[in-house]
Amino acid sequence: MARRGLHFGRRRTSGRALALSVVFFFLALTLAPPIKHYFTQRAQISALNAQLVSDNKALDAARKELLLWQDPQYVKSQARERLHFVLPGERQYIVTEGATTTDAASPTKVASALVDGQPWYTRLIASISESGNK
């Protein structure tokens, strides 16, 4: 009988260990999805914070540029630089590499076929269609 009682005690501890492991398994099973969502949301929050910092830097740069464009002297310098505008009475020269005086003096086939009295857009379309025929 002593043997039987001893055997019963081992079974009882084994049963307790099994019950405890089942409880831990279900606990892990119920806690895993919320923990996963927590870490996923933390990663999303970090990414959004980084994007917010980047967007704020871009906004600051745009505000600085807007302040520049409110200055008439800056607008004038940009018009001269980007659009090649000149003030009345000034003469502007644009130098291109490799251009010679003989090339500028002799008109091309397309330029000689265009009539001077036409609007610029008609001449542009004619120039494009003429160059496409080559």
C-alpha positions in Angstrom: 0.0 0.0 0.0 2.8 2.3 0.6 3.8 1.9 -2.9 0.5 2.7 -4.1 0.3 5.9 -2.1 3.7 7.0 -3.3 2.6 6.3 -6.9 -0.5 8.4 -6.3 1.6 11.3 -5.0 3.7 11.4 -8.2 0.6 11.3 -10.3 -0.9 14.1 -8.3 2.2 16.3 -8.8 2.3 15.4 -12.4 -1.4 16.4 -12.6 -0.7 19.7 -10.9 2.2 20.4 -13.3 0.1 19.5 -16.2 -2.7 21.8 -15.0 -0.3 24.6 -14.3 1.3 24.2 -17.8 -2.2 24.3 -19.4 -3.0 27.5 -17.5 0.3 29.1 -18.6 -0.4 28.0 -22.2 -3.8 29.6 -22.2 -2.5 32.7 -20.5 0.2 33.0 -23.2 -2.4 32.3 -25.9 -4.6 35.1 -24.7 -1.8 37.6 -24.0 0.1 37.1 -27.3 -2.2 39.0 -29.7 -2.5 42.1 -27.5 1.3 42.2 -26.9 1.9 41.8 -30.6 -0.6 44.7 -31.4 1.1 46.8 -28.7 4.6 46.4 -30.3 3.1 46.9 -33.8 1.4 50.1 -32.7 4.6 51.3 -31.0 6.5 50.8 -34.3 3.8 52.8 -36.2 3.9 55.6 -33.6 7.7 55.8 -34.0 7.4 55.9 -37.8 4.8 58.6 -37.6 6.9 60.6 -35.2 9.8 60.4 -37.6 7.6 61.5 -40.5 6.2 64.4 -38.4 9.8 65.6 -37.7 10.6 65.4 -41.4 7.4 67.2 -42.4 8.1 69.9 -39.8 11.6 70.5 -41.3 10.1 70.7 -44.8 7.5 73.2 -43.5 10.1 75.3 -42.0 12.1 75.3 -45.2 9.0 76.3 -47.2 8.3 79.1 -44.7 11.8 80.5 -45.1 11.5 80.3 -48.9 8.2 82.1 -48.7 9.8 84.9 -46.7 12.5 85.1 -49.4 9.9 85.4 -52.2 8.2 88.4 -50.3 11.4 90.4 -50.9 11.2 92.3 -54.2 14.9 92.2 -54.7 15.0 88.4 -54.4 12.1 88.2 -56.9 14.0 90.4 -59.3 17.2 88.4 -59.0 15.3 85.1 -59.5 13.6 86.6 -62.6 17.0 87.6 -64.0 18.6 84.2 -63.2 15.8 81.8 -64.0 13.9 83.6 -66.8 16.7 85.7 -68.2 14.7 88.9 -67.7 16.5 92.2 -68.2 15.6 95.7 -67.1 14.7 98.3 -69.7 17.8 99.6 -71.4 19.9 96.6 -70.5 21.2 94.2 -73.1 21.7 90.5 -72.3 24.0 88.1 -74.0 23.7 84.4 -73.7 26.8 82.5 -74.7 26.4 78.9 -75.7 29.3 76.5 -76.0 30.4 75.6 -79.4 28.4 78.2 -81.2 30.2 80.1 -84.0 29.2 83.1 -85.9 28.7 81.2 -89.2 26.2 78.9 -87.5 24.1 81.8 -86.2 24.2 83.7 -89.6 22.9 80.8 -91.7 19.3 79.8 -91.0 18.3 76.2 -90.9 15.9 74.6 -93.3 13.1 74.7 -90.7 13.8 78.4 -89.8 13.8 79.5 -93.5 10.5 77.8 -94.1 8.7 79.7 -91.4 6.9 82.9 -92.1 7.6 85.9 -89.8 4.1 87.2 -89.6 2.6 84.1 -88.0 2.0 83.9 -84.2 4.6 82.2 -82.2 2.6 79.1 -81.5 1.9 78.5 -85.2 5.6 78.8 -85.9 6.3 76.4 -83.0 3.9 73.8 -84.3 5.3 74.1 -87.8 8.8 73.8 -86.5 8.0 70.6 -84.6 6.1 69.0 -87.5 8.9 70.0 -89.9 11.6 68.5 -87.6 9.5 65.3 -87.2 9.6 64.8 -91.0 13.3 64.3 -91.1 
